[in-house]
Amino acid sequence: MMAFNLTISKSATAELLRQSAFGGTPGEMHIDLLPDGFDEGWLYLRIRCGKQSGIPVARTDGITLFAPQDQLDLLKGLRLDHYSDLSGGGFLISTPQGAEGSPCGSGFKMMRTNRS
């Protein structure tokens, strides 16, 4: 059994299942965090179909979510959610402790601490 602690909301589970079936990898999706293009320290959520050389980090209601092993510490304890509205929708990720959340809810930036 997986000892990882990423949680997936019911709405995110439904959307992950829909996208995995449409993408040809039923029940398998991949999550990772990409750095911003301006080298400001922001990390943004990316979700793709399949395993993408990841390891399983969460399982719920027919979906297994995979992630790169080197991002496990960043993802541990977070919650993945999904919203939808008239203009579309998207995935949101909770902000880890010690980080600043992005205004759009799809990323965060770890706060640097000054040590003397």
C-alpha positions as CSV (number, residue, x, y, z in Angstrom):
1,M,0.0,0.0,0.0
2,M,1.1,3.5,-0.8
3,A,2.3,5.6,2.1
4,F,1.9,8.9,0.2
5,N,-0.3,11.7,1.3
6,L,-1.6,13.6,-1.7
7,T,-5.4,13.8,-1.6
8,I,-7.8,14.1,-4.6
9,S,-11.2,15.7,-4.3
10,K,-14.2,14.1,-5.8
11,S,-14.5,16.7,-8.6
12,A,-10.8,16.2,-9.4
13,T,-11.2,12.4,-9.5
14,A,-14.1,12.7,-11.9
15,E,-12.1,15.0,-14.2
16,L,-9.0,12.9,-14.0
17,L,-11.0,9.8,-15.0
18,R,-12.6,11.6,-17.9
19,Q,-9.3,12.9,-19.2
20,S,-7.5,9.6,-18.8
21,A,-10.3,7.8,-20.7
22,F,-10.3,10.4,-23.5
23,G,-6.4,10.3,-23.6
24,G,-6.3,6.6,-24.0
25,T,-4.8,5.7,-20.6
26,P,-7.9,4.9,-18.5
27,G,-7.3,5.2,-14.8
28,E,-3.8,6.6,-15.2
29,M,-2.8,10.3,-14.9
30,H,0.5,12.1,-14.2
31,I,1.0,15.2,-12.1
32,D,4.1,17.3,-11.9
33,L,5.2,20.9,-11.1
34,L,7.0,23.0,-13.7
35,P,9.1,26.0,-13.0
36,D,8.0,29.4,-14.3
37,G,9.7,30.8,-17.4
38,F,11.0,33.9,-15.5
39,D,13.1,32.1,-12.9
40,E,11.1,33.7,-10.1
41,G,10.7,30.4,-8.2
42,W,7.1,29.7,-9.0
43,L,6.1,26.1,-9.6
44,Y,2.9,25.4,-11.7
45,L,0.8,22.3,-11.9
46,R,0.8,20.2,-15.0
47,I,-1.4,17.1,-15.5
48,R,-1.0,14.7,-18.4
49,C,-2.4,11.3,-19.4
50,G,-0.5,8.1,-18.5
51,K,2.4,7.3,-16.1
52,Q,5.0,9.4,-17.7
53,S,7.8,7.5,-15.9
54,G,6.4,8.5,-12.6
55,I,5.6,6.6,-9.5
56,P,2.1,6.2,-8.0
57,V,1.4,8.9,-5.4
58,A,-2.4,8.6,-5.0
59,R,-5.2,6.2,-5.8
60,T,-8.9,6.8,-5.5
61,D,-12.1,5.7,-7.1
62,G,-10.5,4.1,-10.2
63,I,-7.7,6.6,-10.8
64,T,-4.0,6.3,-10.0
65,L,-2.0,9.5,-10.0
66,F,1.7,9.3,-10.8
67,A,4.4,11.9,-10.2
68,P,8.2,12.2,-10.6
69,Q,10.0,10.8,-7.6
70,D,12.1,13.9,-7.2
71,Q,8.9,16.0,-6.5
72,L,7.5,13.8,-3.8
73,D,8.5,16.2,-1.0
74,L,6.8,19.1,-2.8
75,L,3.6,17.2,-3.4
76,K,3.3,15.4,0.0
77,G,0.3,16.5,2.0
78,L,-1.3,18.6,-0.8
79,R,-4.8,18.4,-2.1
80,L,-5.7,18.4,-5.8
81,D,-9.1,19.9,-6.7
82,H,-11.0,20.7,-9.9
83,Y,-13.4,23.5,-10.7
84,S,-15.6,24.1,-13.7
85,D,-17.6,27.1,-14.9
86,L,-19.0,28.6,-18.1
87,S,-15.6,29.5,-19.4
88,G,-14.1,26.0,-18.8
89,G,-12.4,24.8,-15.7
90,G,-9.1,23.7,-14.3
91,F,-7.2,21.9,-11.6
92,L,-6.2,23.6,-8.4
93,I,-3.6,22.6,-5.9
94,S,-3.4,23.5,-2.3
95,T,-0.4,25.6,-1.1
96,P,2.2,23.8,1.0
97,Q,3.2,25.1,4.4
98,G,5.9,27.7,4.0
99,A,4.9,28.7,0.5
100,E,3.0,31.5,-1.2
101,G,0.0,30.4,-3.4
102,S,-0.4,31.7,-6.9
103,P,-3.4,33.9,-7.6
104,C,-4.8,31.4,-10.0
105,G,-4.5,28.5,-7.6
106,S,-2.5,26.3,-9.9
107,G,0.9,26.8,-8.4
108,F,3.0,28.1,-5.5
109,K,6.4,29.5,-4.6
110,M,8.4,28.3,-1.7
111,M,9.3,31.2,0.6
112,R,13.0,31.6,1.3
113,T,14.1,31.9,4.9
114,N,17.1,34.1,5.8
115,R,19.5,32.3,8.1
116,S,22.2,34.2,10.0
